[in-house]
Amino acid sequence: MLLHVHPENPQPRQIKTIVDCLQSGGIIIYPTDTIYGLGCDIFQHKAIERICRIKNVDPQKAQLSFICNDLSDLSTYTKQISTPVYRMLKQFLPGPYTFILPASREVPKILKSKKDTIGLRVPDNEIARTIIRELGHPILSASLPGEMVEEFTDPEYMHDNFKKLVDLVVDGGIGGMVPSTIVDCTEDEPVVLREGLGEWAG
């Protein structure tokens, strides 16, 4: 199903349809402030496994991350973080960044990396954050399979390509082509693992 959602004022009825889909273990393709992503409810294990199958990866190695509504989710899903790291996150989020942080016990086991870390993102995108607010907890963020980034900007094209694999494609307009910048914050100094849309002068 292709669902058109207004990018600035997401319609409550459309958001409810998306949240119902997630709560029943569905997989969605949804817009962020960078590229469109594959998502599901982080507490729906079968949905996470489905996403890993779509991407052809082992969940333990998949480097999956969460999309949160705001920084208040950090205290739930990460271990205690230092004041400088928190200040840095506050400076850059919401925005096109994924921060790798130590995972807390609240993070479902299937999502933790072997190093016990999790990637967290707060996108500057009203649709994504409204979905999370209504759902009440983060959703999974995974990139779409394949190399053809151009195919991942047009929701109608994505719907044609992936409708057999996902339950719902959220059309929030044409998406970007550059993924988020990934910054590892698990050591003393932040390390950029992938240069993306977010500028980093660290």
Backbone as JSON, one array per atom type, in Angstrom:
{
  "sequence": "MLLHVHPENPQPRQIKTIVDCLQSGGIIIYPTDTIYGLGCDIFQHKAIERICRIKNVDPQKAQLSFICNDLSDLSTYTKQISTPVYRMLKQFLPGPYTFILPASREVPKILKSKKDTIGLRVPDNEIARTIIRELGHPILSASLPGEMVEEFTDPEYMHDNFKKLVDLVVDGGIGGMVPSTIVDCTEDEPVVLREGLGEWAG",
  "N": [[0.84, -1.19, 0.0], [0.53, 2.21, -0.82], [0.93, 5.19, 0.81], [0.02, 8.48, 1.01], [1.46, 11.12, 2.73], [1.33, 14.23, 4.36], [4.18, 16.3, 4.34], [4.73, 18.43, 6.16], [2.51, 18.71, 7.83], [1.53, 16.03, 9.0], [-1.21, 13.89, 8.36], [-3.44, 12.89, 10.89], [-5.03, 10.56, 10.55], [-3.7, 9.11, 8.59], [-1.27, 8.68, 9.88], [-2.12, 7.07, 11.98], [-2.86, 4.76, 10.6], [-0.31, 3.93, 9.77], [0.97, 3.48, 12.23], [-0.67, 1.45, 13.28], [-0.04, -0.54, 11.46], [2.69, -0.96, 12.07], [2.49, -1.81, 14.73], [1.27, -4.22, 14.39], [3.26, -5.78, 13.51], [4.19, -5.08, 11.03], [6.15, -4.0, 8.13], [7.6, -1.01, 7.05], [8.34, 1.45, 4.49], [9.84, 4.5, 4.83], [10.06, 8.15, 5.0], [13.03, 10.06, 5.83], [15.25, 12.62, 7.08], [17.23, 12.26, 5.34], [17.86, 9.72, 3.28], [15.18, 7.55, 2.14], [14.01, 4.99, 4.37], [13.98, 1.54, 5.57], [11.68, 0.32, 7.9], [10.56, -0.83, 11.18], [8.66, -1.73, 14.11], [10.63, -1.64, 17.02], [10.26, -3.6, 18.9], [9.15, -5.76, 17.71], [10.1, -8.7, 17.0], [9.92, -10.57, 14.87], [9.44, -8.93, 12.7], [11.82, -7.5, 12.59], [13.54, -9.58, 11.93], [12.52, -10.15, 9.41], [13.24, -7.83, 8.02], [16.01, -8.12, 8.09], [16.23, -10.36, 6.5], [15.31, -9.35, 4.05], [17.4, -7.63, 3.53], [19.36, -9.43, 3.47], [21.11, -10.07, 5.61], [22.74, -11.03, 8.69], [21.08, -10.6, 11.75], [22.7, -9.95, 13.99], [24.91, -8.85, 12.83], [24.04, -6.76, 11.45], [24.16, -4.05, 11.93], [22.07, -2.31, 12.69], [19.98, 0.54, 13.26], [18.22, 2.87, 15.42], [15.41, 5.03, 15.13], [14.66, 7.88, 16.86], [12.33, 10.05, 18.59], [13.14, 12.29, 20.05], [15.83, 13.59, 22.15], [15.17, 12.61, 24.64], [14.7, 9.95, 24.53], [17.18, 8.83, 24.65], [18.14, 8.31, 27.24], [16.78, 6.06, 27.94], [17.56, 4.05, 26.14], [20.31, 4.0, 25.98], [23.43, 3.51, 27.71], [24.66, 5.33, 30.55], [25.66, 8.48, 29.42], [28.41, 10.72, 28.83], [28.62, 14.19, 29.87], [29.87, 15.93, 27.91], [29.44, 14.39, 25.55], [26.66, 14.3, 25.5], [26.08, 17.01, 25.15], [27.14, 17.39, 22.64], [25.46, 15.74, 21.1], [23.12, 17.11, 21.46], [23.66, 19.4, 20.12], [23.82, 18.55, 17.45], [21.5, 17.17, 16.83], [17.91, 17.4, 16.25], [18.92, 15.94, 13.14], [20.93, 15.02, 10.19], [22.4, 12.66, 11.19], [23.86, 9.65, 12.52], [24.43, 8.33, 15.61], [26.68, 6.24, 17.23], [26.29, 4.5, 20.14], [26.76, 3.27, 23.57], [24.73, 0.49, 24.27], [21.76, 0.19, 26.26], [20.09, -1.97, 28.69], [17.52, -1.96, 27.83], [17.42, -2.13, 25.14], [16.34, -4.25, 22.6], [17.66, -7.52, 22.41], [18.24, -8.63, 19.89], [18.92, -6.45, 18.4], [21.28, -5.43, 19.29], [24.73, -4.83, 18.7], [27.66, -6.95, 18.47], [29.42, -5.64, 20.03], [27.87, -4.51, 21.88], [26.57, -2.13, 21.27], [24.53, 0.56, 19.93], [23.05, 2.19, 17.14], [21.86, 5.49, 17.05], [19.36, 7.75, 15.98], [17.97, 10.96, 15.38], [15.91, 12.19, 13.29], [15.52, 15.12, 11.24], [12.75, 15.29, 10.45], [9.4, 15.55, 9.99], [7.38, 13.65, 9.5], [8.53, 11.11, 10.14], [9.14, 11.52, 12.86], [6.63, 12.05, 13.94], [5.34, 9.61, 13.57], [6.81, 8.06, 15.39], [6.27, 9.35, 17.8], [3.53, 8.82, 18.05], [3.55, 6.05, 18.11], [4.98, 5.56, 20.39], [7.47, 4.62, 21.03], [10.86, 4.05, 19.75], [11.51, 3.45, 16.18], [12.86, 1.01, 13.95], [15.7, 1.61, 11.9], [16.8, 1.04, 8.75], [18.78, 0.7, 5.83], [17.59, 0.64, 2.43], [17.67, -2.34, 0.39], [20.24, -3.04, -2.05], [22.05, -1.18, -4.6], [21.31, 0.95, -6.1], [20.86, 4.04, -5.6], [19.35, 6.04, -6.73], [16.93, 4.88, -7.2], [15.71, 5.02, -4.82], [14.53, 7.39, -4.19], [12.07, 8.13, -5.12], [8.89, 7.6, -4.0], [6.8, 6.22, -5.33], [8.09, 4.64, -7.16], [9.58, 3.08, -5.43], [7.52, 1.75, -4.21], [6.55, 0.19, -6.32], [8.78, -1.43, -6.65], [9.22, -2.71, -4.16], [6.85, -3.64, -3.11], [6.07, -6.25, -2.66], [7.63, -7.04, -0.61], [7.4, -5.33, 1.57], [4.95, -3.88, 3.86], [3.85, -1.38, 3.71], [4.29, 1.7, 2.03], [5.38, 4.81, 2.83], [4.58, 7.81, 1.52], [6.21, 10.65, 1.47], [6.93, 12.59, -0.24], [9.62, 13.38, -2.59], [12.65, 11.76, -1.83], [15.96, 12.15, -0.31], [19.38, 11.56, -1.52], [21.66, 11.06, -0.19], [23.08, 9.35, 2.5], [22.92, 9.32, 6.19], [25.46, 10.84, 8.28], [27.7, 8.83, 10.05], [28.66, 8.58, 13.38], [30.89, 7.4, 15.73], [30.55, 7.15, 19.12], [31.63, 5.75, 21.21], [34.17, 5.66, 22.22], [36.81, 7.68, 23.74], [37.13, 9.9, 22.09], [35.0, 11.22, 19.53], [34.48, 9.36, 16.51], [34.34, 9.5, 13.04], [32.57, 7.25, 11.14], [31.32, 7.04, 8.73], [31.1, 9.31, 6.15], [28.48, 11.4, 5.51], [25.44, 13.08, 4.81], [25.42, 14.87, 6.92], [27.45, 17.49, 8.07], [30.74, 17.33, 9.37], [33.11, 18.54, 11.45], [34.93, 17.49, 13.1]],
  "CA": [[0.0, 0.0, 0.0], [1.24, 3.5, -0.89], [0.15, 6.13, 1.61], [0.54, 9.85, 0.89], [1.42, 11.84, 4.01], [1.81, 15.6, 4.2], [5.48, 16.38, 5.02], [4.78, 19.37, 7.3], [1.38, 18.45, 8.74], [1.07, 14.66, 8.73], [-2.61, 13.7, 8.71], [-3.56, 11.91, 11.98], [-5.6, 9.3, 10.11], [-2.63, 8.38, 7.89], [-0.29, 8.26, 10.89], [-2.72, 5.95, 12.72], [-2.73, 3.58, 9.72], [1.1, 3.5, 9.8], [1.24, 2.95, 13.58], [-1.36, 0.14, 13.36], [0.76, -1.48, 10.66], [3.91, -1.27, 12.84], [2.13, -2.57, 15.94], [0.89, -5.59, 14.03], [4.45, -6.47, 12.99], [4.42, -4.73, 9.63], [7.38, -3.31, 7.72], [7.28, 0.17, 6.24], [9.4, 2.29, 3.92], [9.4, 5.83, 5.29], [11.05, 9.21, 4.74], [13.78, 10.69, 6.93], [15.84, 13.86, 6.56], [18.24, 11.88, 4.33], [17.22, 8.82, 2.31], [14.09, 6.72, 2.67], [14.54, 3.81, 5.07], [13.11, 0.42, 5.94], [11.48, 0.42, 9.34], [9.54, -1.61, 11.88], [8.64, -1.52, 15.56], [11.84, -2.31, 17.54], [9.9, -4.71, 19.78], [8.55, -6.83, 16.89], [11.26, -9.49, 16.56], [9.73, -11.19, 13.54], [9.58, -7.87, 11.7], [13.27, -7.23, 12.48], [14.11, -10.69, 11.16], [12.1, -9.98, 8.0], [14.09, -6.77, 7.43], [17.34, -8.7, 7.87], [16.13, -11.25, 5.33], [15.23, -8.49, 2.86], [18.74, -7.08, 3.3], [20.26, -10.57, 3.38], [22.17, -9.94, 6.63], [22.52, -11.63, 9.99], [20.7, -9.5, 12.65], [23.81, -9.57, 14.88], [25.94, -8.1, 12.09], [23.34, -5.88, 10.52], [24.39, -2.63, 12.21], [20.77, -1.63, 12.6], [19.88, 1.64, 14.21], [16.89, 3.31, 15.83], [15.02, 6.43, 14.95], [13.97, 8.37, 18.06], [11.63, 11.31, 18.42], [14.0, 13.36, 20.58], [16.93, 13.09, 22.98], [14.7, 12.0, 25.88], [14.78, 8.49, 24.36], [18.56, 8.38, 24.85], [18.36, 7.79, 28.59], [16.18, 4.72, 28.01], [18.19, 3.03, 25.29], [21.77, 4.0, 26.06], [24.0, 3.59, 29.05], [25.0, 6.7, 30.95], [26.63, 9.12, 28.53], [29.06, 11.85, 29.49], [28.06, 15.51, 29.56], [30.33, 16.43, 26.6], [28.77, 13.66, 24.47], [25.26, 14.75, 25.46], [26.08, 18.37, 24.56], [27.4, 17.24, 21.2], [24.24, 15.21, 20.49], [22.11, 18.18, 21.49], [24.05, 20.36, 19.08], [23.66, 18.03, 16.09], [20.19, 16.53, 16.61], [17.66, 16.54, 15.1], [19.74, 16.2, 11.96], [21.29, 13.84, 9.39], [23.52, 11.95, 11.83], [23.62, 8.45, 13.33], [25.46, 8.25, 16.65], [26.86, 4.9, 17.82], [26.39, 4.69, 21.59], [26.63, 2.0, 24.31], [23.31, 0.13, 24.4], [21.28, -0.17, 27.6], [19.37, -3.25, 28.73], [16.2, -1.81, 27.2], [17.52, -2.4, 23.7], [16.13, -5.67, 22.31], [18.92, -8.23, 22.18], [18.43, -8.86, 18.45], [19.41, -5.22, 17.76], [22.6, -5.01, 19.79], [25.88, -5.39, 17.98], [28.5, -7.77, 19.37], [30.12, -4.73, 20.97], [26.86, -3.97, 22.79], [26.3, -0.72, 20.93], [23.35, 0.78, 19.09], [23.06, 3.47, 16.43], [20.65, 6.26, 17.33], [19.15, 8.86, 15.06], [16.78, 11.81, 15.55], [15.9, 12.89, 12.0], [14.79, 16.38, 11.13], [11.67, 14.95, 9.52], [8.17, 15.58, 10.78], [6.62, 12.4, 9.34], [9.19, 10.06, 10.92], [9.02, 11.78, 14.3], [5.22, 11.92, 14.33], [5.08, 8.16, 13.67], [7.42, 7.57, 16.63], [5.49, 9.9, 18.94], [2.25, 8.09, 18.17], [3.85, 4.65, 18.45], [5.38, 5.58, 21.79], [8.88, 4.22, 21.18], [11.56, 4.19, 18.46], [11.38, 2.45, 15.12], [14.12, 0.57, 13.36], [16.13, 2.31, 10.69], [17.71, 0.25, 7.93], [18.78, 1.19, 4.45], [16.96, -0.26, 1.47], [18.67, -3.2, -0.23], [20.64, -2.69, -3.42], [23.03, -0.09, -4.74], [20.79, 2.03, -6.94], [20.29, 5.06, -4.72], [18.35, 6.83, -7.48], [15.64, 4.2, -7.11], [15.18, 5.17, -3.47], [14.09, 8.76, -3.92], [10.69, 8.28, -5.56], [8.08, 6.62, -3.28], [6.0, 5.38, -6.22], [9.03, 3.68, -7.72], [9.9, 2.15, -4.34], [6.33, 0.92, -4.02], [6.57, -0.8, -7.41], [9.91, -2.35, -6.46], [9.28, -3.42, -2.88], [5.52, -3.89, -2.52], [5.93, -7.65, -2.23], [8.49, -7.26, 0.56], [6.99, -4.49, 2.71], [3.49, -3.76, 4.0], [3.36, -0.03, 3.46], [5.28, 2.71, 1.64], [4.91, 6.14, 3.23], [5.0, 8.79, 0.52], [6.35, 12.0, 2.04], [7.61, 13.39, -1.25], [10.88, 12.83, -3.11], [13.66, 11.67, -0.77], [17.34, 12.52, -0.62], [20.22, 10.5, -2.06], [22.87, 10.92, 0.62], [22.7, 8.84, 3.82], [23.37, 10.1, 7.35], [26.84, 10.72, 8.73], [27.74, 7.95, 11.23], [29.72, 8.98, 14.31], [31.03, 6.46, 16.84], [30.8, 7.89, 20.37], [31.87, 4.79, 22.29], [35.52, 5.88, 22.76], [36.98, 9.02, 24.33], [36.91, 10.92, 21.06], [34.1, 10.74, 18.48], [35.14, 8.97, 15.27], [33.4, 9.41, 11.92], [32.68, 5.97, 10.44], [30.85, 7.25, 7.35], [30.76, 10.69, 5.81], [27.19, 11.45, 4.83], [24.88, 14.4, 4.6], [25.76, 15.75, 8.04], [28.84, 17.97, 8.05], [31.46, 17.02, 10.61], [34.43, 19.19, 11.43], [35.59, 17.0, 14.31]],
  "C": [[0.88, 1.25, 0.0], [0.37, 4.54, -0.2], [0.77, 7.52, 1.52], [0.37, 10.58, 2.22], [2.01, 13.22, 3.81], [3.1, 15.8, 5.0], [5.52, 17.33, 6.21], [3.69, 19.11, 8.32], [0.83, 17.06, 8.48], [-0.36, 14.45, 9.22], [-2.73, 12.6, 9.77], [-4.09, 10.55, 11.51], [-4.53, 8.43, 9.41], [-1.6, 7.84, 8.9], [-0.83, 7.05, 11.67], [-2.61, 4.66, 11.9], [-1.31, 3.02, 9.79], [1.42, 2.85, 11.15], [0.57, 1.58, 13.76], [-0.57, -0.93, 12.62], [2.0, -1.91, 11.44], [3.58, -2.15, 14.04], [1.73, -4.01, 15.62], [2.05, -6.33, 13.36], [4.76, -6.17, 11.54], [5.76, -4.04, 9.4], [6.98, -2.16, 6.81], [8.55, 0.7, 5.57], [8.95, 3.71, 4.23], [10.48, 6.88, 5.06], [11.78, 9.62, 6.01], [14.3, 12.02, 6.37], [16.97, 13.55, 5.58], [17.54, 11.01, 3.29], [16.04, 8.11, 2.97], [14.69, 5.47, 3.32], [13.48, 2.73, 5.22], [12.91, 0.5, 7.44], [10.46, -0.56, 9.86], [9.61, -1.23, 13.34], [9.83, -2.28, 16.15], [11.51, -3.49, 18.46], [9.21, -5.86, 19.03], [9.68, -7.66, 16.28], [11.11, -10.06, 15.16], [9.9, -10.16, 12.43], [11.06, -7.52, 11.5], [13.93, -8.33, 11.65], [13.74, -10.59, 9.69], [12.98, -8.94, 7.31], [15.49, -7.33, 7.15], [17.34, -9.66, 6.68], [16.08, -10.45, 4.03], [16.63, -7.98, 2.49], [19.79, -8.19, 3.18], [21.44, -10.43, 4.35], [21.75, -10.66, 7.9], [22.18, -10.48, 10.97], [21.86, -9.02, 13.54], [24.85, -8.7, 14.16], [25.33, -6.95, 11.3], [23.58, -4.4, 10.75], [23.09, -1.83, 12.05], [20.75, -0.47, 13.58], [18.42, 2.01, 14.45], [16.66, 4.71, 15.35], [14.22, 6.83, 16.18], [13.28, 9.7, 17.74], [12.48, 12.48, 18.9], [15.03, 12.74, 21.52], [16.45, 12.43, 24.27], [14.75, 10.46, 25.78], [16.18, 7.95, 24.68], [18.74, 7.72, 26.2], [17.78, 6.39, 28.74], [17.05, 3.68, 27.3], [19.71, 3.04, 25.29], [22.21, 4.0, 27.51], [24.34, 5.04, 29.32], [26.01, 7.3, 29.96], [27.17, 10.38, 29.18], [28.42, 13.17, 29.06], [28.57, 16.04, 28.22], [29.64, 15.72, 25.43], [27.32, 14.13, 24.36], [25.16, 16.13, 24.81], [26.26, 18.29, 23.04], [26.13, 16.73, 20.5], [23.19, 16.31, 20.39], [22.39, 19.2, 20.39], [23.67, 19.87, 17.68], [22.28, 17.44, 15.8], [19.05, 17.47, 16.94], [18.52, 16.94, 13.89], [20.2, 14.91, 11.31], [22.5, 13.08, 9.93], [23.01, 10.68, 12.49], [24.76, 8.38, 14.33], [25.49, 6.84, 17.23], [27.15, 5.1, 19.31], [26.29, 3.34, 22.3], [25.15, 1.71, 24.56], [22.96, -0.21, 25.84], [20.55, -1.5, 27.53], [18.01, -3.18, 28.04], [16.23, -2.12, 25.71], [17.3, -3.89, 23.46], [17.43, -6.33, 21.87], [19.25, -8.36, 20.69], [19.06, -7.63, 17.78], [20.8, -4.81, 18.22], [23.7, -5.61, 18.92], [26.68, -6.23, 18.97], [29.22, -6.89, 20.39], [29.14, -4.1, 21.96], [26.62, -2.48, 22.55], [25.03, -0.65, 20.09], [23.52, 2.13, 18.38], [21.76, 4.21, 16.71], [20.57, 7.47, 16.42], [17.91, 9.64, 15.47], [16.69, 12.64, 14.27], [15.11, 14.19, 12.07], [13.68, 16.16, 10.09], [10.39, 14.76, 10.31], [7.39, 14.28, 10.67], [7.21, 11.31, 10.24], [8.96, 10.28, 12.41], [7.58, 11.71, 14.79], [4.85, 10.45, 14.48], [5.59, 7.65, 15.02], [6.67, 8.08, 17.86], [4.21, 9.12, 19.16], [2.46, 6.63, 18.57], [4.27, 4.54, 19.91], [6.78, 5.06, 22.06], [9.54, 4.21, 19.8], [11.18, 3.14, 17.43], [12.78, 2.15, 14.56], [14.43, 1.4, 12.12], [17.13, 1.43, 9.96], [17.66, 0.79, 6.52], [18.1, 0.17, 3.55], [18.02, -1.11, 0.78], [19.01, -2.74, -1.64], [21.52, -1.45, -3.44], [22.45, 1.12, -5.46], [20.09, 3.1, -6.1], [19.19, 5.86, -5.43], [16.96, 6.21, -7.35], [14.96, 4.48, -5.76], [14.74, 6.59, -3.16], [12.6, 8.94, -4.22], [9.81, 7.2, -4.91], [7.27, 5.7, -4.21], [6.87, 4.28, -6.84], [9.37, 2.61, -6.67], [8.73, 1.21, -4.1], [6.28, -0.18, -5.08], [7.63, -1.88, -7.15], [9.78, -3.26, -5.24], [7.93, -3.84, -2.33], [5.31, -5.33, -2.08], [6.7, -7.92, -0.93], [8.04, -6.47, 1.79], [5.47, -4.33, 2.72], [2.98, -2.38, 3.59], [4.51, 0.89, 3.05], [4.68, 4.07, 1.97], [5.46, 7.16, 2.24], [5.0, 10.18, 1.15], [7.05, 12.91, 1.05], [8.92, 12.73, -1.67], [11.94, 12.88, -2.0], [15.04, 12.09, -1.26], [18.12, 11.32, -1.14], [21.46, 10.24, -1.23], [22.47, 10.44, 2.02], [23.24, 9.71, 4.96], [24.87, 9.9, 7.58], [26.84, 9.87, 9.99], [28.95, 8.32, 12.09], [29.73, 8.02, 15.49], [31.42, 7.23, 18.1], [31.14, 6.94, 21.52], [33.28, 4.91, 22.87], [35.61, 7.3, 23.31], [36.68, 10.12, 23.33], [35.94, 10.37, 20.01], [34.85, 10.46, 17.18], [34.08, 8.85, 14.17], [33.62, 8.09, 11.18], [32.23, 6.08, 8.99], [30.51, 8.72, 7.17], [29.45, 10.67, 5.05], [26.75, 12.89, 4.68], [25.29, 15.39, 5.7], [27.21, 16.19, 7.98], [29.49, 17.72, 9.4], [32.84, 17.64, 10.53], [35.24, 18.74, 12.62], [37.07, 16.67, 14.07]]
}
